[in-house]
Amino acid sequence: SVMTPGIKVANVTDITITSYSLVEIITSQEDHVRNISLHKYCTDASISTSQLLQHCEELDKFVRYSTNLYEKVRALFFLYSIHRFHLQDLPSIIISDNDSDDGDSDIPYEGHVQLLDR
């Protein structure tokens, strides 16, 4: 492989991706942290659905209080991507096709379709 002079490449296999919060990934000054793939982060086997949702709450608060426009926009893109592409693939997020009102938090199929059609 061709190496560009002056560019330091971190050994990504030595990094535990989910040891960083999503806010840390957005605000980091270190390239190897800032460039962590959101897809890899969300599909890492060590992160649970509740942890991912907690990180989303932190991102939401970060968006509301950050003064850096670039970081706010990046956080909004992270939130969009997580909710649109990653949460729906997690086994603990269920999209139901029944209309029973049994008190659980299933999203009715019609509601899911309506949301995606927006």
Biopython code that builds the backbone (N, CA, C, O; Angstrom):
import numpy as np
from Bio.PDB.StructureBuilder import StructureBuilder

atoms = [
    (1, "SER", "N", (0.833, -1.190, 0.000)),
    (1, "SER", "CA", (0.000, 0.000, 0.000)),
    (1, "SER", "C", (0.870, 1.243, 0.000)),
    (1, "SER", "O", (1.990, 1.228, 0.511)),
    (2, "VAL", "N", (0.354, 2.312, -0.571)),
    (2, "VAL", "CA", (1.096, 3.561, -0.684)),
    (2, "VAL", "C", (0.791, 4.414, 0.537)),
    (2, "VAL", "O", (-0.374, 4.640, 0.862)),
    (3, "MET", "N", (1.811, 4.881, 1.203)),
    (3, "MET", "CA", (1.640, 5.725, 2.378)),
    (3, "MET", "C", (1.909, 7.166, 1.997)),
    (3, "MET", "O", (2.899, 7.444, 1.321)),
    (4, "THR", "N", (1.071, 8.073, 2.406)),
    (4, "THR", "CA", (1.265, 9.486, 2.165)),
    (4, "THR", "C", (2.132, 10.035, 3.287)),
    (4, "THR", "O", (1.833, 9.812, 4.460)),
    (5, "PRO", "N", (3.207, 10.755, 2.947)),
    (5, "PRO", "CA", (4.072, 11.303, 3.988)),
    (5, "PRO", "C", (3.295, 12.228, 4.926)),
    (5, "PRO", "O", (2.474, 13.031, 4.482)),
    (6, "GLY", "N", (3.558, 12.109, 6.200)),
    (6, "GLY", "CA", (2.952, 12.986, 7.194)),
    (6, "GLY", "C", (1.608, 12.512, 7.713)),
    (6, "GLY", "O", (1.078, 13.100, 8.656)),
    (7, "ILE", "N", (1.039, 11.461, 7.124)),
    (7, "ILE", "CA", (-0.250, 10.957, 7.591)),
    (7, "ILE", "C", (-0.015, 9.703, 8.408)),
    (7, "ILE", "O", (0.584, 8.734, 7.941)),
    (8, "LYS", "N", (-0.499, 9.745, 9.634)),
    (8, "LYS", "CA", (-0.334, 8.627, 10.556)),
    (8, "LYS", "C", (-1.606, 7.784, 10.535)),
    (8, "LYS", "O", (-2.704, 8.304, 10.732)),
    (9, "VAL", "N", (-1.460, 6.504, 10.300)),
    (9, "VAL", "CA", (-2.606, 5.606, 10.239)),
    (9, "VAL", "C", (-2.663, 4.813, 11.539)),
    (9, "VAL", "O", (-1.703, 4.144, 11.920)),
    (10, "ALA", "N", (-3.817, 4.904, 12.217)),
    (10, "ALA", "CA", (-3.990, 4.165, 13.471)),
    (10, "ALA", "C", (-4.393, 2.735, 13.163)),
    (10, "ALA", "O", (-5.062, 2.461, 12.166)),
    (11, "ASN", "N", (-3.981, 1.842, 14.023)),
    (11, "ASN", "CA", (-4.379, 0.453, 13.887)),
    (11, "ASN", "C", (-5.778, 0.313, 14.473)),
    (11, "ASN", "O", (-5.942, 0.203, 15.688)),
    (12, "VAL", "N", (-6.779, 0.317, 13.605)),
    (12, "VAL", "CA", (-8.165, 0.323, 14.032)),
    (12, "VAL", "C", (-8.543, -0.945, 14.785)),
    (12, "VAL", "O", (-9.464, -0.925, 15.601)),
    (13, "THR", "N", (-7.850, -2.044, 14.524)),
    (13, "THR", "CA", (-8.187, -3.287, 15.223)),
    (13, "THR", "C", (-7.838, -3.207, 16.710)),
    (13, "THR", "O", (-8.361, -3.986, 17.506)),
    (14, "ASP", "N", (-6.965, -2.279, 17.092)),
    (14, "ASP", "CA", (-6.609, -2.130, 18.502)),
    (14, "ASP", "C", (-7.617, -1.273, 19.268)),
    (14, "ASP", "O", (-7.524, -1.156, 20.490)),
    (15, "ILE", "N", (-8.568, -0.679, 18.568)),
    (15, "ILE", "CA", (-9.526, 0.228, 19.180)),
    (15, "ILE", "C", (-10.835, -0.511, 19.416)),
    (15, "ILE", "O", (-11.358, -1.160, 18.510)),
    (16, "THR", "N", (-11.362, -0.412, 20.633)),
    (16, "THR", "CA", (-12.701, -0.917, 20.893)),
    (16, "THR", "C", (-13.647, 0.210, 20.530)),
    (16, "THR", "O", (-13.721, 1.227, 21.219)),
    (17, "ILE", "N", (-14.367, 0.015, 19.443)),
    (17, "ILE", "CA", (-15.180, 1.084, 18.875)),
    (17, "ILE", "C", (-16.146, 1.671, 19.893)),
    (17, "ILE", "O", (-16.244, 2.892, 20.022)),
    (18, "THR", "N", (-16.856, 0.822, 20.612)),
    (18, "THR", "CA", (-17.889, 1.321, 21.517)),
    (18, "THR", "C", (-17.340, 1.814, 22.846)),
    (18, "THR", "O", (-18.111, 2.124, 23.753)),
    (19, "SER", "N", (-16.014, 1.891, 22.976)),
    (19, "SER", "CA", (-15.463, 2.490, 24.190)),
    (19, "SER", "C", (-15.597, 4.015, 24.140)),
    (19, "SER", "O", (-15.371, 4.701, 25.137)),
    (20, "TYR", "N", (-15.965, 4.531, 22.971)),
    (20, "TYR", "CA", (-16.204, 5.963, 22.812)),
    (20, "TYR", "C", (-17.703, 6.213, 22.735)),
    (20, "TYR", "O", (-18.450, 5.387, 22.213)),
    (21, "SER", "N", (-18.137, 7.349, 23.253)),
    (21, "SER", "CA", (-19.537, 7.730, 23.056)),
    (21, "SER", "C", (-19.654, 8.379, 21.684)),
    (21, "SER", "O", (-18.653, 8.779, 21.090)),
    (22, "LEU", "N", (-20.862, 8.480, 21.195)),
    (22, "LEU", "CA", (-21.063, 9.119, 19.895)),
    (22, "LEU", "C", (-20.667, 10.594, 19.938)),
    (22, "LEU", "O", (-20.164, 11.130, 18.951)),
    (23, "VAL", "N", (-20.891, 11.247, 21.070)),
    (23, "VAL", "CA", (-20.474, 12.651, 21.223)),
    (23, "VAL", "C", (-18.955, 12.748, 21.149)),
    (23, "VAL", "O", (-18.424, 13.676, 20.539)),
    (24, "GLU", "N", (-18.251, 11.800, 21.766)),
    (24, "GLU", "CA", (-16.784, 11.798, 21.692)),
    (24, "GLU", "C", (-16.306, 11.595, 20.260)),
    (24, "GLU", "O", (-15.318, 12.200, 19.844)),
    (25, "ILE", "N", (-16.994, 10.759, 19.511)),
    (25, "ILE", "CA", (-16.616, 10.541, 18.115)),
    (25, "ILE", "C", (-16.781, 11.828, 17.321)),
    (25, "ILE", "O", (-15.934, 12.158, 16.490)),
    (26, "ILE", "N", (-17.848, 12.547, 17.565)),
    (26, "ILE", "CA", (-18.110, 13.788, 16.836)),
    (26, "ILE", "C", (-17.131, 14.892, 17.217)),
    (26, "ILE", "O", (-16.683, 15.648, 16.355)),
    (27, "THR", "N", (-16.800, 14.991, 18.486)),
    (27, "THR", "CA", (-15.989, 16.120, 18.951)),
    (27, "THR", "C", (-14.490, 15.843, 19.013)),
    (27, "THR", "O", (-13.704, 16.753, 19.277)),
    (28, "SER", "N", (-14.093, 14.614, 18.775)),
    (28, "SER", "CA", (-12.685, 14.251, 18.907)),
    (28, "SER", "C", (-11.800, 15.011, 17.909)),
    (28, "SER", "O", (-12.190, 15.254, 16.766)),
    (29, "GLN", "N", (-10.625, 15.370, 18.364)),
    (29, "GLN", "CA", (-9.616, 15.996, 17.500)),
    (29, "GLN", "C", (-8.711, 14.942, 16.865)),
    (29, "GLN", "O", (-7.912, 15.251, 15.981)),
    (30, "GLU", "N", (-8.841, 13.700, 17.321)),
    (30, "GLU", "CA", (-8.009, 12.612, 16.811)),
    (30, "GLU", "C", (-8.713, 11.929, 15.637)),
    (30, "GLU", "O", (-9.863, 11.508, 15.757)),
    (31, "ASP", "N", (-8.019, 11.823, 14.505)),
    (31, "ASP", "CA", (-8.612, 11.243, 13.301)),
    (31, "ASP", "C", (-9.115, 9.825, 13.512)),
    (31, "ASP", "O", (-10.194, 9.477, 13.033)),
    (32, "HIS", "N", (-8.346, 8.996, 14.227)),
    (32, "HIS", "CA", (-8.752, 7.596, 14.386)),
    (32, "HIS", "C", (-10.039, 7.454, 15.201)),
    (32, "HIS", "O", (-10.720, 6.435, 15.095)),
    (33, "VAL", "N", (-10.377, 8.448, 16.001)),
    (33, "VAL", "CA", (-11.636, 8.424, 16.747)),
    (33, "VAL", "C", (-12.735, 9.079, 15.911)),
    (33, "VAL", "O", (-13.815, 8.510, 15.753)),
    (34, "ARG", "N", (-12.471, 10.255, 15.382)),
    (34, "ARG", "CA", (-13.455, 11.013, 14.613)),
    (34, "ARG", "C", (-13.929, 10.250, 13.368)),
    (34, "ARG", "O", (-15.056, 10.447, 12.914)),
    (35, "ASN", "N", (-13.080, 9.387, 12.821)),
    (35, "ASN", "CA", (-13.416, 8.674, 11.589)),
    (35, "ASN", "C", (-13.984, 7.274, 11.817)),
    (35, "ASN", "O", (-14.061, 6.481, 10.878)),
    (36, "ILE", "N", (-14.378, 6.964, 13.038)),
    (36, "ILE", "CA", (-15.010, 5.667, 13.307)),
    (36, "ILE", "C", (-16.326, 5.617, 12.549)),
    (36, "ILE", "O", (-17.129, 6.547, 12.622)),
    (37, "SER", "N", (-16.540, 4.544, 11.831)),
    (37, "SER", "CA", (-17.754, 4.363, 11.038)),
    (37, "SER", "C", (-18.971, 4.217, 11.956)),
    (37, "SER", "O", (-18.974, 3.407, 12.884)),
    (38, "LEU", "N", (-19.995, 5.013, 11.680)),
    (38, "LEU", "CA", (-21.228, 4.907, 12.459)),
    (38, "LEU", "C", (-21.863, 3.530, 12.263)),
    (38, "LEU", "O", (-22.417, 2.962, 13.205)),
    (39, "HIS", "N", (-21.787, 3.001, 11.063)),
    (39, "HIS", "CA", (-22.338, 1.669, 10.796)),
    (39, "HIS", "C", (-21.640, 0.605, 11.650)),
    (39, "HIS", "O", (-22.300, -0.241, 12.252)),
    (40, "LYS", "N", (-20.310, 0.652, 11.699)),
    (40, "LYS", "CA", (-19.583, -0.315, 12.527)),
    (40, "LYS", "C", (-19.935, -0.134, 13.998)),
    (40, "LYS", "O", (-20.070, -1.112, 14.733)),
    (41, "TYR", "N", (-20.082, 1.113, 14.424)),
    (41, "TYR", "CA", (-20.425, 1.409, 15.811)),
    (41, "TYR", "C", (-21.782, 0.798, 16.162)),
    (41, "TYR", "O", (-21.927, 0.149, 17.198)),
    (42, "CYS", "N", (-22.769, 1.007, 15.298)),
    (42, "CYS", "CA", (-24.127, 0.544, 15.575)),
    (42, "CYS", "C", (-24.278, -0.962, 15.444)),
    (42, "CYS", "O", (-25.165, -1.544, 16.066)),
    (43, "THR", "N", (-23.439, -1.599, 14.654)),
    (43, "THR", "CA", (-23.548, -3.047, 14.459)),
    (43, "THR", "C", (-22.555, -3.832, 15.308)),
    (43, "THR", "O", (-22.488, -5.057, 15.203)),
    (44, "ASP", "N", (-21.792, -3.150, 16.139)),
    (44, "ASP", "CA", (-20.850, -3.824, 17.028)),
    (44, "ASP", "C", (-21.627, -4.725, 17.984)),
    (44, "ASP", "O", (-22.609, -4.297, 18.589)),
    (45, "ALA", "N", (-21.192, -5.950, 18.115)),
    (45, "ALA", "CA", (-21.904, -6.937, 18.941)),
    (45, "ALA", "C", (-21.942, -6.569, 20.418)),
    (45, "ALA", "O", (-22.792, -7.067, 21.156)),
    (46, "SER", "N", (-21.031, -5.701, 20.862)),
    (46, "SER", "CA", (-20.971, -5.393, 22.289)),
    (46, "SER", "C", (-21.929, -4.278, 22.705)),
    (46, "SER", "O", (-22.038, -3.983, 23.895)),
    (47, "ILE", "N", (-22.624, -3.653, 21.758)),
    (47, "ILE", "CA", (-23.540, -2.566, 22.130)),
    (47, "ILE", "C", (-24.979, -3.078, 22.114)),
    (47, "ILE", "O", (-25.421, -3.711, 21.156)),
    (48, "SER", "N", (-25.687, -2.790, 23.187)),
    (48, "SER", "CA", (-27.082, -3.231, 23.294)),
    (48, "SER", "C", (-28.002, -2.132, 22.761)),
    (48, "SER", "O", (-27.589, -0.991, 22.559)),
    (49, "THR", "N", (-29.232, -2.505, 22.546)),
    (49, "THR", "CA", (-30.223, -1.537, 22.071)),
    (49, "THR", "C", (-30.400, -0.415, 23.081)),
    (49, "THR", "O", (-30.480, 0.754, 22.704)),
    (50, "SER", "N", (-30.460, -0.759, 24.350)),
    (50, "SER", "CA", (-30.643, 0.286, 25.374)),
    (50, "SER", "C", (-29.441, 1.229, 25.427)),
    (50, "SER", "O", (-29.607, 2.429, 25.641)),
    (51, "GLN", "N", (-28.233, 0.695, 25.234)),
    (51, "GLN", "CA", (-27.054, 1.560, 25.198)),
    (51, "GLN", "C", (-27.096, 2.491, 23.991)),
    (51, "GLN", "O", (-26.775, 3.674, 24.100)),
    (52, "LEU", "N", (-27.491, 1.955, 22.850)),
    (52, "LEU", "CA", (-27.576, 2.774, 21.644)),
    (52, "LEU", "C", (-28.622, 3.872, 21.818)),
    (52, "LEU", "O", (-28.398, 5.011, 21.407)),
    (53, "LEU", "N", (-29.746, 3.545, 22.415)),
    (53, "LEU", "CA", (-30.778, 4.545, 22.668)),
    (53, "LEU", "C", (-30.295, 5.594, 23.666)),
    (53, "LEU", "O", (-30.627, 6.773, 23.540)),
    (54, "GLN", "N", (-29.516, 5.170, 24.651)),
    (54, "GLN", "CA", (-28.944, 6.121, 25.618)),
    (54, "GLN", "C", (-27.988, 7.074, 24.898)),
    (54, "GLN", "O", (-27.988, 8.274, 25.173)),
    (55, "HIS", "N", (-27.180, 6.550, 23.985)),
    (55, "HIS", "CA", (-26.279, 7.403, 23.207)),
    (55, "HIS", "C", (-27.075, 8.388, 22.351)),
    (55, "HIS", "O", (-26.644, 9.524, 22.148)),
    (56, "CYS", "N", (-28.225, 7.962, 21.853)),
    (56, "CYS", "CA", (-29.077, 8.859, 21.070)),
    (56, "CYS", "C", (-29.614, 9.996, 21.934)),
    (56, "CYS", "O", (-29.695, 11.139, 21.483)),
    (57, "GLU", "N", (-29.977, 9.687, 23.163)),
    (57, "GLU", "CA", (-30.430, 10.730, 24.088)),
    (57, "GLU", "C", (-29.316, 11.745, 24.348)),
    (57, "GLU", "O", (-29.558, 12.951, 24.379)),
    (58, "GLU", "N", (-28.091, 11.242, 24.534)),
    (58, "GLU", "CA", (-26.945, 12.133, 24.728)),
    (58, "GLU", "C", (-26.716, 13.007, 23.500)),
    (58, "GLU", "O", (-26.427, 14.197, 23.624)),
    (59, "LEU", "N", (-26.847, 12.411, 22.311)),
    (59, "LEU", "CA", (-26.694, 13.177, 21.074)),
    (59, "LEU", "C", (-27.759, 14.260, 20.969)),
    (59, "LEU", "O", (-27.472, 15.383, 20.556)),
    (60, "ASP", "N", (-28.984, 13.922, 21.343)),
    (60, "ASP", "CA", (-30.063, 14.899, 21.288)),
    (60, "ASP", "C", (-29.771, 16.093, 22.199)),
    (60, "ASP", "O", (-29.964, 17.242, 21.802)),
    (61, "LYS", "N", (-29.312, 15.823, 23.403)),
    (61, "LYS", "CA", (-28.944, 16.902, 24.325)),
    (61, "LYS", "C", (-27.772, 17.714, 23.766)),
    (61, "LYS", "O", (-27.743, 18.940, 23.866)),
    (62, "PHE", "N", (-26.816, 17.006, 23.180)),
    (62, "PHE", "CA", (-25.647, 17.661, 22.594)),
    (62, "PHE", "C", (-26.075, 18.630, 21.491)),
    (62, "PHE", "O", (-25.571, 19.751, 21.415)),
    (63, "VAL", "N", (-27.003, 18.197, 20.637)),
    (63, "VAL", "CA", (-27.483, 19.054, 19.542)),
    (63, "VAL", "C", (-28.116, 20.327, 20.098)),
    (63, "VAL", "O", (-27.940, 21.408, 19.535)),
    (64, "ARG", "N", (-28.835, 20.203, 21.179)),
    (64, "ARG", "CA", (-29.546, 21.349, 21.750)),
    (64, "ARG", "C", (-28.613, 22.366, 22.415)),
    (64, "ARG", "O", (-28.935, 23.553, 22.479)),
    (65, "TYR", "N", (-27.468, 21.909, 22.906)),
    (65, "TYR", "CA", (-26.620, 22.814, 23.683)),
    (65, "TYR", "C", (-25.267, 23.132, 23.054)),
    (65, "TYR", "O", (-24.562, 24.015, 23.544)),
    (66, "SER", "N", (-24.891, 22.448, 21.995)),
    (66, "SER", "CA", (-23.608, 22.711, 21.357)),
    (66, "SER", "C", (-23.654, 24.045, 20.620)),
    (66, "SER", "O", (-24.691, 24.428, 20.079)),
    (67, "THR", "N", (-22.537, 24.741, 20.604)),
    (67, "THR", "CA", (-22.454, 26.010, 19.871)),
    (67, "THR", "C", (-21.720, 25.839, 18.547)),
    (67, "THR", "O", (-21.634, 26.786, 17.766)),
    (68, "ASN", "N", (-21.192, 24.651, 18.285)),
    (68, "ASN", "CA", (-20.450, 24.392, 17.061)),
    (68, "ASN", "C", (-21.412, 23.845, 16.005)),
    (68, "ASN", "O", (-21.944, 22.746, 16.162)),
    (69, "LEU", "N", (-21.638, 24.606, 14.932)),
    (69, "LEU", "CA", (-22.614, 24.220, 13.918)),
    (69, "LEU", "C", (-22.237, 22.914, 13.236)),
    (69, "LEU", "O", (-23.105, 22.071, 13.010)),
    (70, "TYR", "N", (-20.960, 22.725, 12.903)),
    (70, "TYR", "CA", (-20.521, 21.492, 12.247)),
    (70, "TYR", "C", (-20.850, 20.278, 13.114)),
    (70, "TYR", "O", (-21.377, 19.282, 12.617)),
    (71, "GLU", "N", (-20.540, 20.359, 14.404)),
    (71, "GLU", "CA", (-20.794, 19.240, 15.306)),
    (71, "GLU", "C", (-22.290, 18.990, 15.477)),
    (71, "GLU", "O", (-22.719, 17.840, 15.575)),
    (72, "LYS", "N", (-23.095, 20.069, 15.515)),
    (72, "LYS", "CA", (-24.542, 19.905, 15.622)),
    (72, "LYS", "C", (-25.094, 19.178, 14.403)),
    (72, "LYS", "O", (-25.907, 18.263, 14.537)),
    (73, "VAL", "N", (-24.654, 19.581, 13.214)),
    (73, "VAL", "CA", (-25.145, 18.963, 11.986)),
    (73, "VAL", "C", (-24.708, 17.502, 11.913)),
    (73, "VAL", "O", (-25.493, 16.639, 11.520)),
    (74, "ARG", "N", (-23.485, 17.227, 12.282)),
    (74, "ARG", "CA", (-23.002, 15.836, 12.268)),
    (74, "ARG", "C", (-23.808, 14.988, 13.249)),
    (74, "ARG", "O", (-24.157, 13.848, 12.942)),
    (75, "ALA", "N", (-24.102, 15.536, 14.420)),
    (75, "ALA", "CA", (-24.909, 14.813, 15.407)),
    (75, "ALA", "C", (-26.317, 14.543, 14.869)),
    (75, "ALA", "O", (-26.869, 13.465, 15.090)),
    (76, "LEU", "N", (-26.896, 15.515, 14.168)),
    (76, "LEU", "CA", (-28.224, 15.311, 13.578)),
    (76, "LEU", "C", (-28.198, 14.221, 12.517)),
    (76, "LEU", "O", (-29.124, 13.414, 12.433)),
    (77, "PHE", "N", (-27.143, 14.193, 11.703)),
    (77, "PHE", "CA", (-27.012, 13.117, 10.720)),
    (77, "PHE", "C", (-26.853, 11.765, 11.399)),
    (77, "PHE", "O", (-27.413, 10.773, 10.932)),
    (78, "PHE", "N", (-26.098, 11.709, 12.493)),
    (78, "PHE", "CA", (-25.963, 10.461, 13.251)),
    (78, "PHE", "C", (-27.334, 10.006, 13.757)),
    (78, "PHE", "O", (-27.705, 8.842, 13.601)),
    (79, "LEU", "N", (-28.083, 10.932, 14.365)),
    (79, "LEU", "CA", (-29.397, 10.573, 14.892)),
    (79, "LEU", "C", (-30.327, 10.074, 13.783)),
    (79, "LEU", "O", (-31.023, 9.072, 13.947)),
    (80, "TYR", "N", (-30.327, 10.777, 12.669)),
    (80, "TYR", "CA", (-31.161, 10.352, 11.538)),
    (80, "TYR", "C", (-30.780, 8.945, 11.101)),
    (80, "TYR", "O", (-31.644, 8.081, 10.952)),
    (81, "SER", "N", (-29.502, 8.717, 10.898)),
    (81, "SER", "CA", (-29.028, 7.429, 10.407)),
    (81, "SER", "C", (-29.344, 6.299, 11.387)),
    (81, "SER", "O", (-29.776, 5.221, 10.979)),
    (82, "ILE", "N", (-29.131, 6.544, 12.651)),
    (82, "ILE", "CA", (-29.403, 5.505, 13.662)),
    (82, "ILE", "C", (-30.882, 5.146, 13.661)),
    (82, "ILE", "O", (-31.242, 3.969, 13.643)),
    (83, "HIS", "N", (-31.734, 6.164, 13.681)),
    (83, "HIS", "CA", (-33.172, 5.894, 13.739)),
    (83, "HIS", "C", (-33.718, 5.341, 12.427)),
    (83, "HIS", "O", (-34.636, 4.521, 12.445)),
    (84, "ARG", "N", (-33.188, 5.759, 11.319)),
    (84, "ARG", "CA", (-33.721, 5.331, 10.019)),
    (84, "ARG", "C", (-33.177, 3.979, 9.563)),
    (84, "ARG", "O", (-33.901, 3.190, 8.955)),
    (85, "PHE", "N", (-31.894, 3.707, 9.857)),
    (85, "PHE", "CA", (-31.262, 2.522, 9.278)),
    (85, "PHE", "C", (-30.809, 1.464, 10.283)),
    (85, "PHE", "O", (-30.725, 0.287, 9.932)),
    (86, "HIS", "N", (-30.519, 1.851, 11.509)),
    (86, "HIS", "CA", (-29.895, 0.892, 12.430)),
    (86, "HIS", "C", (-30.843, 0.337, 13.490)),
    (86, "HIS", "O", (-30.827, -0.865, 13.755)),
    (87, "LEU", "N", (-31.660, 1.180, 14.096)),
    (87, "LEU", "CA", (-32.536, 0.686, 15.158)),
    (87, "LEU", "C", (-33.519, -0.353, 14.639)),
    (87, "LEU", "O", (-33.833, -1.311, 15.347)),
    (88, "GLN", "N", (-34.003, -0.183, 13.435)),
    (88, "GLN", "CA", (-34.997, -1.121, 12.910)),
    (88, "GLN", "C", (-34.420, -2.513, 12.676)),
    (88, "GLN", "O", (-35.172, -3.482, 12.569)),
    (89, "ASP", "N", (-33.099, -2.625, 12.595)),
    (89, "ASP", "CA", (-32.470, -3.930, 12.375)),
    (89, "ASP", "C", (-32.125, -4.665, 13.668)),
    (89, "ASP", "O", (-31.733, -5.831, 13.633)),
    (90, "LEU", "N", (-32.266, -3.998, 14.792)),
    (90, "LEU", "CA", (-31.917, -4.631, 16.061)),
    (90, "LEU", "C", (-33.025, -5.589, 16.486)),
    (90, "LEU", "O", (-34.206, -5.274, 16.336)),
    (91, "PRO", "N", (-32.657, -6.754, 17.017)),
    (91, "PRO", "CA", (-33.670, -7.760, 17.357)),
    (91, "PRO", "C", (-34.634, -7.324, 18.455)),
    (91, "PRO", "O", (-35.748, -7.843, 18.530)),
    (92, "SER", "N", (-34.237, -6.391, 19.300)),
    (92, "SER", "CA", (-35.120, -5.992, 20.390)),
    (92, "SER", "C", (-36.084, -4.881, 19.978)),
    (92, "SER", "O", (-36.937, -4.482, 20.770)),
    (93, "ILE", "N", (-35.958, -4.375, 18.745)),
    (93, "ILE", "CA", (-36.921, -3.414, 18.208)),
    (93, "ILE", "C", (-37.845, -4.208, 17.291)),
    (93, "ILE", "O", (-37.412, -4.738, 16.268)),
    (94, "ILE", "N", (-39.108, -4.286, 17.662)),
    (94, "ILE", "CA", (-40.048, -5.140, 16.941)),
    (94, "ILE", "C", (-41.055, -4.271, 16.201)),
    (94, "ILE", "O", (-41.618, -3.328, 16.757)),
    (95, "ILE", "N", (-41.263, -4.607, 14.953)),
    (95, "ILE", "CA", (-42.328, -3.972, 14.181)),
    (95, "ILE", "C", (-43.426, -5.005, 14.049)),
    (95, "ILE", "O", (-43.240, -6.057, 13.438)),
    (96, "SER", "N", (-44.558, -4.696, 14.621)),
    (96, "SER", "CA", (-45.657, -5.659, 14.697)),
    (96, "SER", "C", (-46.605, -5.487, 13.526)),
    (96, "SER", "O", (-46.804, -4.378, 13.030)),
    (97, "ASP", "N", (-47.189, -6.597, 13.088)),
    (97, "ASP", "CA", (-48.206, -6.511, 12.041)),
    (97, "ASP", "C", (-49.591, -6.821, 12.601)),
    (97, "ASP", "O", (-50.539, -7.058, 11.852)),
    (98, "ASN", "N", (-49.691, -6.816, 13.920)),
    (98, "ASN", "CA", (-51.014, -7.033, 14.506)),
    (98, "ASN", "C", (-51.498, -5.739, 15.156)),
    (98, "ASN", "O", (-50.709, -4.859, 15.500)),
    (99, "ASP", "N", (-52.797, -5.653, 15.311)),
    (99, "ASP", "CA", (-53.389, -4.436, 15.871)),
    (99, "ASP", "C", (-53.786, -4.611, 17.330)),
    (99, "ASP", "O", (-54.563, -3.810, 17.849)),
    (100, "SER", "N", (-53.279, -5.628, 18.000)),
    (100, "SER", "CA", (-53.661, -5.854, 19.383)),
    (100, "SER", "C", (-53.099, -4.757, 20.273)),
    (100, "SER", "O", (-51.980, -4.285, 20.074)),
    (101, "ASP", "N", (-53.880, -4.367, 21.238)),
    (101, "ASP", "CA", (-53.457, -3.336, 22.181)),
    (101, "ASP", "C", (-53.166, -4.007, 23.511)),
    (101, "ASP", "O", (-53.928, -3.871, 24.468)),
    (102, "ASP", "N", (-52.048, -4.739, 23.561)),
    (102, "ASP", "CA", (-51.727, -5.488, 24.767)),
    (102, "ASP", "C", (-50.760, -4.728, 25.676)),
    (102, "ASP", "O", (-50.208, -5.308, 26.611)),
    (103, "GLY", "N", (-50.550, -3.432, 25.408)),
    (103, "GLY", "CA", (-49.736, -2.626, 26.300)),
    (103, "GLY", "C", (-48.251, -2.653, 26.031)),
    (103, "GLY", "O", (-47.496, -1.925, 26.674)),
    (104, "ASP", "N", (-47.808, -3.487, 25.083)),
    (104, "ASP", "CA", (-46.371, -3.476, 24.808)),
    (104, "ASP", "C", (-46.045, -2.326, 23.862)),
    (104, "ASP", "O", (-46.935, -1.594, 23.428)),
    (105, "SER", "N", (-44.780, -2.177, 23.553)),
    (105, "SER", "CA", (-44.347, -1.007, 22.795)),
    (105, "SER", "C", (-44.123, -1.305, 21.315)),
    (105, "SER", "O", (-43.344, -0.614, 20.658)),
    (106, "ASP", "N", (-44.797, -2.325, 20.784)),
    (106, "ASP", "CA", (-44.669, -2.640, 19.363)),
    (106, "ASP", "C", (-45.203, -1.487, 18.519)),
    (106, "ASP", "O", (-46.178, -0.830, 18.883)),
    (107, "ILE", "N", (-44.557, -1.259, 17.406)),
    (107, "ILE", "CA", (-45.013, -0.255, 16.457)),
    (107, "ILE", "C", (-45.892, -0.974, 15.445)),
    (107, "ILE", "O", (-45.441, -1.930, 14.814)),
    (108, "PRO", "N", (-47.130, -0.540, 15.277)),
    (108, "PRO", "CA", (-47.979, -1.198, 14.282)),
    (108, "PRO", "C", (-47.360, -1.053, 12.893)),
    (108, "PRO", "O", (-46.744, -0.036, 12.574)),
    (109, "TYR", "N", (-47.537, -2.090, 12.076)),
    (109, "TYR", "CA", (-46.950, -2.103, 10.740)),
    (109, "TYR", "C", (-47.407, -0.890, 9.919)),
    (109, "TYR", "O", (-46.601, -0.277, 9.220)),
    (110, "GLU", "N", (-48.691, -0.546, 10.003)),
    (110, "GLU", "CA", (-49.219, 0.590, 9.244)),
    (110, "GLU", "C", (-48.518, 1.888, 9.648)),
    (110, "GLU", "O", (-48.244, 2.738, 8.800)),
    (111, "GLY", "N", (-48.230, 2.039, 10.934)),
    (111, "GLY", "CA", (-47.518, 3.225, 11.411)),
    (111, "GLY", "C", (-46.100, 3.282, 10.883)),
    (111, "GLY", "O", (-45.598, 4.351, 10.537)),
    (112, "HIS", "N", (-45.451, 2.118, 10.822)),
    (112, "HIS", "CA", (-44.084, 2.039, 10.290)),
    (112, "HIS", "C", (-44.075, 2.424, 8.812)),
    (112, "HIS", "O", (-43.213, 3.189, 8.379)),
    (113, "VAL", "N", (-45.015, 1.906, 8.040)),
    (113, "VAL", "CA", (-45.105, 2.213, 6.616)),
    (113, "VAL", "C", (-45.384, 3.700, 6.420)),
    (113, "VAL", "O", (-44.774, 4.340, 5.563)),
    (114, "GLN", "N", (-46.289, 4.241, 7.196)),
    (114, "GLN", "CA", (-46.627, 5.659, 7.094)),
    (114, "GLN", "C", (-45.412, 6.535, 7.402)),
    (114, "GLN", "O", (-45.188, 7.543, 6.732)),
    (115, "LEU", "N", (-44.642, 6.162, 8.395)),
    (115, "LEU", "CA", (-43.451, 6.921, 8.756)),
    (115, "LEU", "C", (-42.423, 6.898, 7.625)),
    (115, "LEU", "O", (-41.825, 7.925, 7.305)),
    (116, "LEU", "N", (-42.222, 5.737, 7.028)),
    (116, "LEU", "CA", (-41.244, 5.616, 5.941)),
    (116, "LEU", "C", (-41.699, 6.331, 4.671)),
    (116, "LEU", "O", (-40.867, 6.732, 3.857)),
    (117, "ASP", "N", (-43.013, 6.495, 4.492)),
    (117, "ASP", "CA", (-43.534, 7.185, 3.310)),
    (117, "ASP", "C", (-43.443, 8.707, 3.415)),
    (117, "ASP", "O", (-43.727, 9.400, 2.438)),
    (118, "ARG", "N", (-43.063, 9.234, 4.547)),
    (118, "ARG", "CA", (-42.975, 10.687, 4.727)),
    (118, "ARG", "C", (-41.947, 11.292, 3.835)),
    (118, "ARG", "O", (-41.745, 12.506, 3.861)),
]
sb = StructureBuilder()
sb.init_structure("model")
sb.init_model(0)
sb.init_chain("A")
sb.init_seg("    ")
for serial, (resi, resn, name, xyz) in enumerate(atoms, 1):
    if name == "N":
        sb.init_residue(resn, " ", resi, " ")
    sb.init_atom(name, np.array(xyz, "f"), 0.0, 1.0, " ", f" {name:<3s}", serial, name[0])
structure = sb.get_structure()
